[in-house]
Amino acid sequence: DFVISGGGNFLNNNASYLGVTERDKKGSGFLGTTGFVLGKPNYGQGSLKSSAFGIAINRVADFNNRVTYTNKGGQLSRTSMADYFIEDIQSNNGLNPHGSELAVRSGWIMEGEPDGNNEIPLTSAAVDLDLSSSAVDLARASGLEQKQVITTNGGITEFAIAGAANLNEKVFLGGSIGMPILRYGSNRQYTEQDPGTTDNGFDAAWFDDDLLTKGVGINIKAGVVFKATENLRLGFAAHSPTFYSMSDSYVASAGANLDDFDETASSDELVYDYNLNTPYKLMGSFSVLFGNVNDVSSQKGFVSGDVEYINYMASQFRTTSDDQGSNNGYFRGLNSAIDDAYKGAINARLGTELKFNTLAVRFGGAYYGNPYKDIAGEKGELIQATGGLGYRNKGFFIDLGYVHSFGKDVIYPYRLTSTEFYPANIKSNNSRVLLTLGFKI
């Protein structure tokens, strides 16, 4: 069998932030599962009755998205991103060259008053100085308008080699080795400004950053299906973590428009290599077939479902061998933050196919559980409804599928420890269309 598929994603995001809802749309196309399966149907009198071998390219994740949120016309924010930069300097005992240092160089935060040349007397050793910001003062006094646009792109495409075996028509074994290739790009544009027109020391400030992540990995998947009766199948599968080798390229810039002067600052490009282990998965499944499964013309369809557990806390970042342990402390803190923020989640899917000779109709649904612990009201569950039509006859099939997703998530422009901060609550209402063609060779 040879299979090729492709389709399109149509994304709609509604982001609510401090009483204002902003809608954003984005569309993108993709190449879906494409590959072939070779089968050997008969091994004679032994326990091994048949086997199969396959090679496929799968699109396992799509990162194309855009989210915009703002509080313009709603409740003004009583905090500033400058609050975050000040906390970052004090808690880390120095300047971050890709964050707080840019805020200092642009005059967004300062110690004392800037001189005419905007030479801010703040160095990485001056963490005990009385840091201040006209943006923070204005936020406390009357509030700030804020806006952020986040655009992401890329995805994960996996090359997989798979095999399967049929033992006595009762036990069916399968497994694969996957080699995913990851590319993730993110551009974030944040601005905050004085909602009024009077001179009060601050007009506007902004912070933009660009991240490009590339990686390659490897994983193993294995499963078994038991034929309990002619019309009932029970299955279990386990997916190992994916062991990624990753590389980040990151640049950032900041600017401030004060009553006295305007200034911008940009960072050098940061390139950093590291390793990532994704969570493992455990899955149980069932299927009930209708009609005479041994006679193609008498088959009426099936109902199938599966439940999987994913331990998101098991995600782990690690240094590379070239790092020689110089950043072990940073990664320990990062992995501890993952343990504090994430938890295991249950995902469930249920679907049915009704077969009318050469035509088939499909319906289904899925629930993906919230992976977040409740630190500050985080929610991230996803519900999907699916439908499809299929035609199969004389070694050819064509399937048209549709998936509609309803999701929730949260985005924080920044997080603070000294005062309350608020998220943008994201409600997604997304569509996916997929066309699949198959041929017997």
N, C-alpha and C positions, 0 to 999 in steps of 0.2 A: 504494500500500500504506500502511495505517495500522497502527502497532505501539504497544502499551502493555505495560509489564512492571513487576513489583514483587516484593518478597520479604522475607526476614528473615535476619539474621545471628545465630548462636548461638556465643558465644565462650567458650572454656575455656582459662585460663592457669595453668600450674604454675610457680611462681617458687621457685627454690632459692637460699637465702642462708645461708652459714656453717653448712651442715649441716641446715637446716630447709627443708621444702617446703610452700608455702602454695598452695592452689587458689582461684581466683576465677572467677566466671561473670558473663556479661552478655549480654542479648539486645536486638535493635533491629530495626525494620523500615525499609524504604527503597523509594523509587520508582525503578525502573530506567529503561532506555532507552525513551523515548516520542517518537514523531514520525511523519512521513510521507515517502514518496518518490513523486515524480511522474516517469513515464517517457514518452519519445517513442520509439516502437519502429521507425520507418522514416523515413529521410531520402532515399530514392531511390538514385541510381546513384553517388553520391560515396563518398569514403573513410569519411565519418562515417555509420555504419549505425544507431546509436541513441544516446540520451543519457538521463541521469537527473538529477534535482535533488531534494535532500532537506533537511529541517529537523528537528532532533532535540534533545532534552534528555537528557543522559547523566549518570548518577551515576558519576564516575570514581574517587572515593576515599571511604572511610567511616572516620571517626576514632573511632567509638564503641568504647570498650574500658575495661577496668578490670584493674589488676594490684596485688596485695598481696604484700609479702614481709616476712619477719621472721626474726630469729635466736633468738626466745624458745624455750628448750628445747634449743638447740644450742650451737655454739661462740660465745662472747662476743666482741664486737668490741673490739680493742685500740686503736681510734682513735675520735674523736668528730667530729661535724660542726663543733665548735668549732675543731678543727685546721684545717679548710678556711677558716673565717672569719679565723683568725689569719694564715694564709698569704696570704689575699686582701688583708688590710690591709698586710702587709709588701711584697708584690710590686707592688701598685698605689699605694703611697705615700699611702694615705688610706682613708677609710671609704666603703663602698657604702651609700647610703641605703636600698636595697632588700634588703640582705643583712647584711653585717658590722656596720653601724651598729645594726641591730635586735638583733643578738646582744649588742652592748655595752650598749644601753639596757635590755635585759632582765636583765643581769648574767650572761649565759652566758659571756662572756669579760670580762676586766677587767685593769687595771694596779694591782697592789697589792690591798688589801682594801677592799670596799665599806663606806661608812659607813652609819649607820642609815637615811638617806634614800635609799639606793641611788644616790647621785650618783657615777657612775664618772668619775674624772678622766682621760678619754681623749677627745681631739679629733682631727680629721682631720690636724692637724699633728704629732701625737705618735706617729708611726709607729716611732720608735726605742725606745719604752718596752718594758719587759719584760712582754709580754702573757702572761696565764695564764688557766686555766680549771679549776675543780674537776671539770668533766666530763672534761677531758683527763687530769687526775691519776688519776681513778677508772678511766678506760679503761686507762691504763698499769698500774695496780696490780692490778685484778681483772676488768676488762672491763665492757662495757655491753650491754644489750639494745636493739635497734633495730627499728623498723618503719616502713614507708612504704606508703601507699595512693595510687595514681595513677589518676585517673578522667579520661577524655578523651571528647569528643563532637564532633559536627559532621561535615563532609565537604566534597567538591568536586563541585559540579553544573555541568556545562558545556553551554552553548547552542552548537550547531554548525550551520553552513550548508555543505552539501556538494554537489558536482557530479561527474559521471562521463561518460565518452565511450567509445564502442566504435568502433575504427578497423579496418575490413575484417575484423571477426570474429577478429582476430589480436592486436591490442594494445588493452588496456583501461586507460584513464587515470582517475585519481580524485584528488580533493583536497578539503580542508575548511578552513574558518576556525572556530576554536573560541574561545569567550569564557567561561572558567571563573569561577565565583563560589566563593570559599573562605571557610569558617568553621571555626575550630578553637578548642575550649575545653579547658583543662587545669586540674585541681585536684590539687595534691600536698600530702599531709599526712605529715610526717615527725616521728617522736618517738624519743627515746632516754632510757633510764632506768637507775637503779641496780637491779640484780637482787636486792639484799639489802635489809635493813630497818635497818641500823645508821646512825648519824649519821656521815657522812664528808664533809660539805660540799656534796653534790649528790644530789638526788632524781630530777629529770627535766627535760627541755627539749624544745621543739618548734619546728618551722619549717614554716609553711604558705604556699603561694602560689597565686594564681589568674591565669591568662593567657587572654585572649581575643584571637584574631587574626582579622581580616577582610581580604579582598583580592579584587580583580578582575584578570583577566589576558586575554591574547590569545596565540594560537599558530596555526601553520599546519602542516597535514599533507598530504603528497602521496605518491602511489604509482603503480606501473604493474604490470600483470599481462600476461605473454606466454603465448599458447596455443601451446606447443611442439608438441603433437599434439592430436588430438581429446580425449584423456583425460588430458593432462598440462598443468598450469599452473605457471608460475614467476613469482614476484613480488618486488618490492623496494619499500620505503617508507622515508621519512624524516620525522621529526617534529621541528620546530623547538623550541627552548626555549619555555617559557611565560614571558612577561614580565608579572610581577605588580606591582601597586601595593598595598602592604600597610599595615596599621595594627595596632599592638599596644596593648592595655590591660592593665596589670600591677599587682597589689598583692601585698604580702607582710606577714606578721606572725610574730613570734617570742615565745617565753616561756620562762622558767626558773623552776624550783621548787627553791630551795636550802634548806639547813637553816635559814638565818636569815630568809629572806624569799622572796616570790613576786613576779614582775614580768612584764609583757607590754609589747610595743611593736609598733606598726603603721606601715606606710609610707603615704605619699600615693600616689594613683593616678598611674602613669606612662603617658602616652599618647605613642606614637612612631610616625612614619610613615617608611617606607623602601621600597625596591624589591628584588625578588627575581627572578633568572633561574634556572629549573629546568634540569636536564640535557637535552640533545638525545638522540634515539633513532635508531638505524639498524636496519632489519629486512629479513631475507630470508625468503621463504616458498615453499611448494610445495603442490600438491594433485594427487592421482591419483583420477580418477573411474572408477567401475565401471559397466559396461553401456553402452547406447546413450544418450549424453548428449542426443541430438536428439529422443528419444522419451521423454516423461515416464513412460509406463507401463513402459519398459524400464530406467530408471535404477535401479541397485542400491545406490548409496551412494558414499562417498569416504573417502580418508585425506588429512589435511592437517597441515601442521606449519609452524612458523616459529621463527626464532632472532633475537633482538634484542640489541643492544649499547647499554648506557646508561652514559655517562661521568658518574658521580656527582661527580667532582672539578670538573666544569664548573658546578656550582651556584655562584651568585655573588650576594652581597648588595651593594646600592649605596645611596647616600644619595639623597634627593630633591633637586630643584632648590632648594626652600625652605631646605634645610639649609645651603647655601652653603659646603660643604666642611668644616664645623666638626667632623664626625665621620669624616673620611676615614681617619684613623689607626686608629680602632676597626674600621672595616670592612676595612681591609687586614689587620689581625690576625685578624679573623673568617674572611676568605676563605683566609688562610694556614692556619688551623686546619682548614678543610675539606679543603684539599690534603693536609694531614698525616694526616687521619683516614679519608678515603674514597678509593675507587678505582673504575675501570670494572668492570662486571659483565656476564655473559652470562645471558640468560634464554631458555628453550626451552620450546615447547609442542607437543604432538602429540595428535591426536584422530582418531576415525573415526566415521562414521555408516553404519549398515546400514538400507537402505530396504526396506520390505515393503508395496508399493503405497501406501496412504495413511498407514501407520504407519512410524515411524523410531525406531531405538535408537541412542544415542550413548555413547561412552566416550572418555576422554582423560586427559591428565596434563600437569603443568607443573613446571618447575624454575626458581626465581628465585635467582640467585647472590648470594653474600655481598658487600655493598657496602663493607665495612669493611676498612681496613688493620689489621694486627695490632699495635696499640699496647699493649693490656693484655688480650689474649685475646678480643677482640670477634668474635662470629659472628652472622650475620643471614640465613642462607639459608632458603628457603621451598619446600616441595613440596606440590603439589596433585593430587588425584585427582578426576575428574569423571564424571558419568553423567547421562543424560537420556532422556526419552521425548517423541515428537512425533507430532502428527496434522495432516495437511494434506489438504484436499479442497475443491474448488469455491470457491476464493478465500478460504478461512478456514484458519487454522492456530493450534494451541495447543501450546506447549512447556513442559515441566516439567524444570528442571535442578537438579542438586545438585553442590556443590563442597565437598570436605573438604580442609582445609589443615593441614599439619604444619610449624610454623615454629620457629626459634630466634632469640633476641635477648638482649641484655644491658642492664641498667640499673645505673648507679652512683649510690648516694646522694650521693656527692661524690668528687672526685678530689684526690689529694695529690701533692706533689712531694718531700716530706721523708721519707716512710715508705710502706710498702706499703699498698695499699687493695684492696678486693674488690668484685666485681660480684654482683648478683642475676642468675642465669641463667634466662631465660624460655623455656619450651617451650609453644607454643600448639597447640591441637588444636581447630580451629574449623570450623563448618559454615555453609553458605549455601544457601538454597533460593530459586529464582527461577522465577516463572511469567510466560510471555510469550503475549500474544494478538495475532493479526494478521488484518487484513481487507483484501481488495481492494475499493476504492471505485469 
